[in-house]
Amino acid sequence: MSKQVIATLVLIPFLLFYGLFFSCVQAAGEKEERSWQDEAIYFMMVDRFNNGDSKNDKDVNTTDLQAYNGGDLKGITKQLDYIQDMGFTAILLTPVVDNEEDGYHGYWTKDFYKVEEHFGSMADMKELVKEAHKRDMKVILDFVAGYTGSKNPWLFDKQKQGWYQQEQGENEQIQIIEESPLAGLPHLNFENKEVRKFLINNAKWWVQQTDIDGFRLEDMQSVPKDFWGEFVRGVKAVKQDFFFIGDVSAVDASSVAEYQNMGIGSFLNISSYKNMTKVFSQTGQSPNELYKDWKSDQVVYPNPYLLGNFLDNQNTKRFTRVALEEKQYPPTRLRLALAYLFTSPGIPIMYYGTEIALDGGDPPDNRRLMDFKTDADFLKYISKLGELRKQLPSLRRGTFEMVYDKGGMSVFKRTYQEETTIIALNNTKKTQKVHLTREQLDTNKELHGLMEEDIIRPAKDGYYLVLDRETANVYALAEKTGLNIPFISVLVGINVLFVIFLILVRRRRKKS
């Protein structure tokens, strides 16, 4: 037998194996371009997250919630792997600009062009963004345009006359607007073109200096709508794919949606927040109001998948506190709420400390210092939700249909292209059994449980799901398990060819 034939016989098994392997890799790699609706955001108050540099701990007092507690930018950089391991793909930070004394939260701006010294330096900010981008994570900063701190130097600067609302004649001191939701803070005058120009140039500067990926726009309703149009155009001239998520305090979604004409496609979903808190902070509640929100959002917004969903933030009571007030066990309640947050349409935004069920009432009590002594099982639960959202496009882009709702037990169906997932939520005090009909799901397949491992094979009249009390599961509609004939055929072929090769080699040796 020629050497060429022997070499061919040796190569065939490897070619078959690697051909199969690379075809699988290619199929796995054929993903759609990543969009902002594919992100999951971890939101931090910089001062309360992690102290990474003791050198900037000036006047730090960890026993006083209205003083600086020591968190900084280096501290966040050191915990990027921790955040990513939970499944988050982006981080959102409270303002990092230089603030007035005791402005630990970042909302009392003193100098728009300087990093708050308690948080570090511009070099630290650049390093944070650089390290986040290395991990394919995006960075969003809170941007405050409507007001400054009450002791800002501009208030006493003659060259800045006309920069604030309601000037008192020739008096340089500006009358503070007390009727604002941000009572006590002086609001900027947007009829002044210099104010507009300054803020737009400042925003562009931050993007150019740090390469951040987005802004959360604080208190948008305190600023004229037409300014936001100028602002968005100015920033996008620097970075075209820049992301804006608006914070608008409005009664109804249609009032919020008006800001879309300014070029802002994403907003914090206030209605969803209120209903999620109500539904999941106690047992027996139906998520029907949340489903109605989704139906409404589809009418009001061109892309409702971009809405930012959250359980709590720096301005609300912690979800843990709400559950405690309902005399519930917070971790159990959080598991259900987070299951809905990560599997329903929209961008999930989780406030730091949720992973340890951090408690807190109204501000500043809801801004307690982070403790990294996490519960391993709870952390694993969040990580699994984050991983499922990454791996299953239907959880980020799919349709959303309620297929069962009774007494706190609910089931949702999500479909995207050829992929179908089922989200089951048992918000009751008893084990529940749900029947899904042949019309609702293809019975030529089977359901694979992903949060809790389980395989549900179809009965003649459909599927039967059984869930323990106060638990959730995500199911993938998959092909029926059994013998994988094509793969087994390849393996058999490889072994047969290898045996033939050994026989031929042995015969060749005998002839020699």
N, C-alpha and C positions, 0 to 999 in steps of 0.2 A: 504494500500500500504506500502511495506517495506521501511525502511529508505534508504536501498541500492539503490532502484529504484529511489527514490526522489533525492538522491545525484547524481545519474547518469544523470537524466534529467537536473539537475542544471548545471552539468559540461559540458554537450554536447555543448551548445552554446559557452561557453568559449573556449572549445577545438577546435571547428570549427574556431572561430575567431583567436585564437592565432596560430593555424596551418597555416591559410592563411597568417597571419602577418609574421611568422618566415620563411615561404617559400619564401616570397618576400624579406626579409632581406638576406636570404641565396643567392638568385639569384643575388641581388645587390652586395653581397660581393665576388662573384666569379669573381675576376679580375685577369688579367695576372700580372706577376711580373713586378714591375716598372723598367723601363729602362731609360737611359739618354735621349733617344729621346722623353720621356714623360715629360721632364722638360721644364720650362719656366724661363729664367734667367733675373734678374734685375742687371744691371751693374753700379757700382758707382766709382767715383773718391773719395777716402776716405776724402781728405782734403776739398772737396766741397759739401759734402752731409749734414751732421748735426753735430753741436757742442754739444757734450754731457758732456764735462768736461772742464770747464774754467781754471782749474789748469795747463793744458798743452798749454795754449795760449801764448807761447813765441814768440814775434815779429810777432804777427798776425796783418794783415792789410787787412780788407775786401774790401778796395777800390782799391787794387792792385792785378790784376789777375796773377802776376808773384811772388807773395808772399804767405805765408801760410794764409789761410782764416779761419782756426779753426776747420774744420771737423775732427772727430776722431772715433775710434772704439766703444767707448761707445755711441756715437751719432747714429751709425748704429744699435747697439743692441736695443736702445730705439725705433727704427722705424721698427723693424722686423714685427710687427703686421700690420703696414701700408703697407709694401711691400707684405706680404702674402695676405692681403685683396684684393689686386689688381689681385690675381691669380698666383703670382710668386711662384715657388717651389725651387728656388736656387738663390744665390747671387754671383756676381763676383766682386772682389775688385782689384783696381790698387795696385802695390807693397806696402807692409807695412814695408819693411826692412828700416833700418837706412840709411838716405840719407845725401848728402852734403848740405851745406847752400842753401836755396831757392829751394831745391828739393821737393817741395810740391806734385809733380805728382808721385814721387816714383821711377823714372827711373835713378836717379844718385846715384847708390849704393855706400855706404861708408862701411857698416858692414853687411855682409850677415846673421850674427847670432844675430841680435838685431832688436827690433821693433823701428821704428822711434818715437822719444820722443814726437813729436807733435801729434802723433796718439794714444799714450798711452803706455801700457806695454804688456809684454807677457801674463800676467794674464788677461788683457782686451781682448786680441786676443782669449785666451782659452774660456773666458766667452761668447764671441760672437758666437763661433762655438757651444758651449754647448746649448745656447739659440736657435740657429737656428735649431739644431738637435731635440730639444724638440718640435719644430713646424713641424718636418719632412721636414725641408728645408736643402739643401746642400750648401756648401761653397767652392768657387773656388778662388784661389789667382793667380795673375799675377806673373810669374816667369821669371826673366831676367837672361839669361845665357851668352849672347854674349859679354857683355861689362860692364864697371863700370863707376862711375863718373870720371870726368877729374882731380879731385884732390884726388883720392883714395890713402890712405897710401901705398898701394902695389907698386905704381909707384916709390916710393923712398926707398923701402925696398930691401936691397941687397939679402935677402933670397928669394925674389920673382923675381929675374932676370930670364928672359925667360918665364914669365907668360903672357906677352903681345906681340902682333905682332909688327914687325919692330923696334927692339931695335937699338939704335944708338951707336954701339960699346960699349965702357966702360961707356958711359954716362948713369946714372941711369934714367934720364928722358926719357920717351917713346914718340916716334913720334906718334902724333894723326892722325888717318886715316880720311882724309877729304873727300874721295870719297864715304864714307858710307852714306846711307840714314839717319843715326844718326851721322851726321858730328859733329866733336868736341868731340866725346867720344872715349876713348881708348878701342880697342877690344882685347879680351883675345886670347891667343895662344893655340889652341886645339891640337897642336902637342906635347904639354907638358902634360905628363900623370898626373902630380900633379894637374894641372888645372882641368882636367876631374874628377879626384878623389874628389877634393874639392867640386865641384858643385853637384856631385851626392850625396855625404854625406850630404851636406847642404840641399838638397831637401828632403832626407829621414828624416833628423832631424826635419824639419818643419812639416812633416806629423806625425811623432811620438809625437812631442810636442803638436800639436794643434788638430789633428784628422780631418784636412780638407779633402775634398772629391775630389779635382781636381786642376790642374794647367792650366792656359792659358799660352802658351809658346810664349813669345814675340820675334818678329824678327827672326824666325827660320832659314831663309836663310843665316844669318850672321854666322851660326855655321855649321861645317861639318855634313852631314847627319848621318854618322856612330856614332857620339857622341850621337844623340838622341836615337839610339837603346840601347846603354849602359844605358842612363839616364832612359828610360822607364822600362827596366828590373830591375834596381836598386830600383826604387820607388815602382814598383809592388811587389817586394819581401817584402816590408813593408805592403802594402795595395793592395790586389789583384784587387779589383774592382775600383781602382783609375782612375779618368777621365783626359784625356789630350785633350785640344782643341788648335790646332796650328794656329799661325798667320804667314802666309807666303805671302810675297809680290811677286807674280808671275803673268806673263802675261796670262797664260792659266791654266785651271783646271788640265790638265795632269801633269804639273810641280808640282803642289801642291800635287797631289795624290801620287807622288813618295815617299813622307814622310810616307805613310801608311805602307811601308815595315819596318819602324822603330817601328811599334807598336802603331802608333797614328791614331785613327779612325775618329777624328773630326777636322774640320778646319773652320775658319771664311770664309763665302761665299762672297768673294769680288765681284764676277761678279753679284750675286744676289743683293748685296747692291747698286751697280751702276745702275742697271736696275730698282730696286724699286724706287730709288730716281728720276730717269728720268720719270717713268710712273706716279707716284702718286703726284708729285710736281706740275702737271698741268692737266687740263681737256683734254678730247679727245684722250688720249693715251691708246693704247692697251697693255695688259700684255703679249702679245705673246712672246716677248723676254724672259720674265721670265719663260714662259712655255718651251721655247727652252732650257733655262738653266737647268730646271728640267730633261728634256729628256737627255741632255748631262751628267748631274750628275749621272743618273742611269747607264750610260755606264762606267763612269770613276771610281766611288766609289763603293766599296762593300756594304756600307750602307749609301746612301745619306741622309737618315732621320736623321743622326747625324750631318749634317752640321749646323753651327751656322749662322742664318740669322739676319741681323740688318739693321736699317735705318740710323744710325750714331753712332759715338763713339768718344773717346777722341782725335782722330787724324784727324777727318773730320769736315766739316761744319755741323752745326745742320740742320736737315731736315726742321725745322721751317725757317731757313735763306734761304734755297734753295727755299722754297715755296714763301717766301716774294720777292725774286729776280724774281720769275715768276709772281709777282703781284697777288698772290692767298691768300686766307684766311687760315692761317696755321691749325687751329683746324679742319676745314672741310677736308683738305688734309690729316691730320694725321689720322682721323677716317678711311678713306679708306685704307691708307697705313697699319695701325695697323690691320685692318680686314684681309688683305692679309697676313701680317706677322704671325698672330696667327692661321690662318686656312690652310696655305700652308705647304708642307712637310719641315721638318727641326726643329731645336731648336730655338725658338724666343729669341732674346737678346735685351732688351730695355734699352737704356742709360738713366740714372737718369735725371729727369727734363722733359722728353718727356710728362709726364702726365700733365704738366702745359704749354706745348708748349714753353719751354725755348728756347730763341733765342741765337745765337752765330755763329760767322764766323770761320775763321781759328784759330788754337791754338795760344794763350791761351783763345781767346774769347769764344770758345765752352766749356769752363770749368768754367762757372759762378757758383756762390753759389746757392744752391737749395733754393727754396721758397716753403713752405708747404701750402701756401694759394691757394689751388687747386680749380678748377671748379668742383663742385659736379657732374654735368651731365657727364662731360668728364671722371672723375674718375670712375663713374658708368659704363660708356661705356667700359673702359679698363677692369674693374673687370668682366663684363659680358663675354667679350671675353676670359679672363683667365679661368672663370668658365666653359664655354662651352668646351674649350680645355681639361680641366680636365675630364669632364663628358662624352665626346664623343671620344672613341678610334679612330674613323675614321679620326678625325682631327689631330691625332698624328701618326697613323700607316697605314692609308688607302691609296688606290690608288689615283692618282691625274690625272683627265682627263678634258681637256677643252672641254665643250660641246656647247659653244656659244661664239662668239667674233665678234662684229661689232661696229665700230666707237667709241670705248671706253666703250661699254657695254659688260660685259663678265660674263660667268657662268662656274663654275667648279663643278665637281662631284667627291666625295670621298667615297669609299666603303671599309669597313673592316668587314669581316665575314658576319653577317646578317644586319649590320648597313650601311645606306647610308645617306650622307649629301650633301647638295647643297649650294655652296657659290656664291652669286650673287653680282657683283660689278658694280654700275652705275657711271662710271667716265666721265659723260657727263653733259651738262648744261640743259638737258631736261629730263622729266619723260620718262622712257622706258618700253616697253612691250615686253616680250620674250616668245616665244613658245617653249616648250620642248616636243618632240614627245613621242609617246607610246614606240618606240624602245629605247629611252634614259632613260625612267623612267617607273616603274611599275604603271599602271593606276588603279590597284585594291587597291591602297592606297591613301594617301593624304599628302600634304606638310605642316608642321607646322613651321611657322616663329619663330625664337628664339631670334634674336636681336631686331626685331620689331615684336610684336605678330601678327600673321596672320595665317589663315588656308586656303590653296588653294586646292580645290577639283578638281579632274580631269574632263575635258571635254571629248567628244568622241574621239578627236584627240590628247589628251595629256594634258599638264598643261600650264597655262598662268601666268607668273610672271610679276607684275607691281612694279617698283621701282622709287621713287622720285629721282631727280637729285642729284648727288654727295653723294649717300648713299650706304650702303651695308647691306645685310642680310644673315643669315645662316638659312637653312631650314633642318629639319629632315624628312625623308620619313617614315611615320608612318601608323599604321593601321587606317582605317576609324573610325571616332568618331561615337558614337551611344550608344545604351543600352549595358551595360556590363553585359550580361546574367549570367555568372558564379558568379560574385560578388553579383548581385542582388539575385540570388538563395540562396546564403549563408545567406544574410540578412533576406530574407523571412523565410528560415528554422529556423534561430535563433528566430525570432518573433513567429513562430508557436509553436515551442517547449516551449518557455517561457509561451505562453497562456495555453498550455496543463498543464504545471507545476502549474500555478495558479489555474486552474480548479480542479486538483487533490488535491492540498493543501486545497482548499475550501471544497471539499467533505469530506476530512479527518477530518476537523474541525467540520462539521455537525455531523458526526458519533460520534465524541468525546462528 
